[in-house]
Amino acid sequence: MLRRAILPVLLAASATALLVHLYRQSQPKPVTHQPVNQPEYILDNVAWKRFNTNGQPDLSGYAGQLSYFADSHVTGRTLSIEVHRGHAAPWTASAPTGLMPANSSLIELTRNVRVHGYWPNGEPLTIETTKLWIDPHAHQMSTGAPVVINSKGRHGTGTGLNANWLAQNVNLLFNVKMSYDAGTNQQ
């Protein structure tokens, strides 16, 4: 007799548990959004220096903002990079945005990149492009994008550039057009 009294109670409890379970399964699950590619931290008004093996400054940089990501890449805004040439005047490169890939010493400047450097004879020059890679180890600046070079007495355009700031070599790679003002002494 006791079995007959307990059996309906157990069936009712089981049915209630099943209904509660089915109800919970039918409810939409809350969506948790993980930020996609959000920085782990952001630094404002950052200045840094890189030194060579002799303890001399090799590269100096400034960024209005740097954002560090989980994979170790860094993005920057309002960047200015100064590459040193011993006792000679440094080359400078600036851009509104940039990137430093993870596990690399390369720096990519993007959007309205402007470089102030020197021809082999020491004459100042300005380079403008939309994208520029800086390789501190090779002392190279390079791009595959369109380039404009201006200096006193000469004006050039081309696609692609390789420039070595230690050797003061500047090479436009493709579709090169260079004009010289009459009466200037060029090397």
N, C-alpha and C positions, 0 to 999 in steps of 0.2 A: 503494500500500500504506500509506503514511503517512497518507493521508486516511482510510482505513478504521480505523486505530488511533486517530486523533484524534476521529473522529466519535462513537464511544461515550462518550468522556470528556466531550466538549462536551454531549452529550445528558444525561449523568448530572449534570453541573454545573448545567445549566439546570433539570432536574427538581428538584434539591435546592433551588435558589434559589426556584423556584415553590412548593415545599412550605413552605419557611420563611416566605415572604411570606403564603401562605394561613393558616398557623398564627398568625402575628402579627395578622392581620386578625380572626381568630375570638376572640382574647383580649379580655376586657372592658377598656375604656380606663379609666385612673384618673380619678376624678371630682375636679375641682378646684372647690371652692366659693369663690366670691367673697363676702365678707361683704355682706349686703344692708343698705344704708343704715346702715353703720357710721360713726361719727364719724371725722374725720381727726385730731382731737385733742380732749382734754378738759382743762378748767381747773377747779381746785378753789378755793373761797373767793375769789371774784372781786368786786372793787369797781370801779365806774366812775363817771365824771361826764361830763355833756354840758354844753357852754357855749353860750350864745346869742351873737349877733353883737356884743354889748357886752362879752363876756368874763365875764358873770355865770353862775353855775351855773343850768342849766335843769332838769336831771334828774340824780338820783343813783340808783345801783342797786347791789344786792348779790345775789350768787347763791352758794349752797353749791356748785353745780357748773354749768358751761356746757359744752355739747358742740357743736363746730363741724363742719359737714358740707361735702362737696365742692361742693354747689350754693350754698353761702354762707348757708344757714339755720342758726339756732342754737336749740338747746333748752336749757332750764334747769330746775334743781331748787332748791327753797327760795329763792324770789325775793322781794325786797323792793325796791320802786321808790318813790322820793321825788320828787315834782314840786314845784318851787320856785315861789313866788309873790312874788318881790321880797323885801320886808322882812316880809311876812306869814308866818304859820306854814305850812309845806308840807303838802300832802296826801300820804298814804302808801298804797300798795297792796301787799299781800303774797299769796302763793299758793305751794302746794307745787310746782307745775309751770308751765312757760310756754314760749313760742315767739317767736322773732324771725324773721319771714319773710326770705328772701333779698332783697337790694336794696331794703329798706324800713326806715323808722324806726319802724314800728309794733311794739308789744309786746303779745302775747296772754298773759294770765294765766289759768290753768285750775285747777279743783278747789279748792273752799273758798276763794274769793277774798274778801279782807277789805280794805275801804278805810276810812281815817280822813280825813274832810274837814270842810267847814264850810258851814253855811247862809249865805245872804247877810247875815244879822245877826251872823255870827261864831260862832254856836252850833255846837259840835262835833257831828258826826254819824258814824255807822258804816253802811257799805253792805256787804251780803253777797250773793254770787252765785256761780255755778259757772264763769263765763267772763267775762272783761273785756278789751276792747281799749283800749290807751293809745296816743293819737296825740300825740306831743310837739309837733308843728308846730301843730296846731289847739287844743292845750291841752284835749283832750277825752278822757273815758273813756266807753266805750259798751258795751252788751251787748244781746242779744235774749233772754237767759235770764231766768228768774224772779229777782226782786230783793227783798231785805228792807232797809229803812232804819230805823235807830233813832237817837233823840237824846233829850235831856231834854225831856219833855213831848209827844213825838210818835213815832208808830210807823207805818210804811207798808210796803205790799207792792205788787208789780206785776210785769209782764212787760216787759222792756226798760228801758233807762236811757240817757240822755245827760246827762253832767255836764261842765261847763267849770270847771276849777279856778281860772282867773284871775278869771272873772266870778262864781264861786261859784254858778252855776246848776245845779240838780239837777232833772231831769225824769224821772219815771216815765212810760212810754209807753202801756201797755195794762193793762187789768184793775186799775186803780189803786184801792187802798183805803188811806185815811189816817185815823188816829185821833189825837185830841189829848187830853191830860189836862186836865181842868177846872182853871182857875185859873192856867194858864201863859200868858205873854204871847208870842204867836207873831206873826211878820210874814209 
